[in-house]
Amino acid sequence: MSTRARRGPAGDGLFIVGLVGRAGSGKSAVANTLAADGATVIAADLVGHEVTDQDPEVRAALALEYGEAYGFPVFINRCGVLAGGGQFGRADQGIYSFWVHSWLQGRALSYIGFDGEGHQVRDCLHPADLVPLIQKQLENPPGGRPRVLNVSGGRSSARSLRQLSLWCAERIGPARVGTDARSRPFDVPWMVLDSRRAQAEWDWAPRRTTDEILDEILDHARVCWIGLE
């Protein structure tokens, strides 16, 4: 870690101190010490996140600019719900896996929002179907192809929570699902991405159906019993 200090523009004893260094070098500890002594601390990382978190297009532009600056290709694949047996090192990651594991283990489930009827809809994509696209992107120069793409299973893969419950009831057995009609500010009723451009530009298409993905999740859930506390 290093510090850089300069006198403030008014020349009245005010100093501006910059803390720079690698992760774990002690910047936060020094900043906390200065704050405890009455200094005003501006966390540049937090300010940066406030800017980039406002708009995904800002994040995309920064990532693409970074790739151009350092001479390596950057692609931004915006995926729908990734689902499969045990992906991401956590078996219940994502709503599809969470719902199946919870149903099998008899955990409490509820439809929240949208009249408490389970009407919200999400598409579904297996991570293994994403890999061929990434391989093509790494092995071929981007040329004039778009760098930002929607990548998903599309409308044919989409299921509502109620449809997911019907599948679970048929494959696992009946269970009660609670209802909670209250609305939450960031709930989205329909999140289904259109990946036709990725298919056209890269000759790519998902191969696994949602039923196949759900079967895989259930098979994994039967041998990988986890706590969902």
Secondary structure, 3 states (H helix, E strand, C coil): CEEEEEECCCCCCCEEEEEECCCCCCHHHHHHHHHHCCCCCCCHHHHHHHHHCCCHHHHHHHHHHHHHHHCCCCCEEEECCECCCCHHHCCCCCHHHHHHHHHHHCCCCEEECHHHCCCCEECCECHHHHHHHHHHHHHCCCCCCCCEEEECCCHHHCEEHHHHHHHHHHHCCCCCCEEECCCCCCCCCEECCCCHHHHHHHCCCCCCCHHHHHHHHHHHHHHCCCCCC
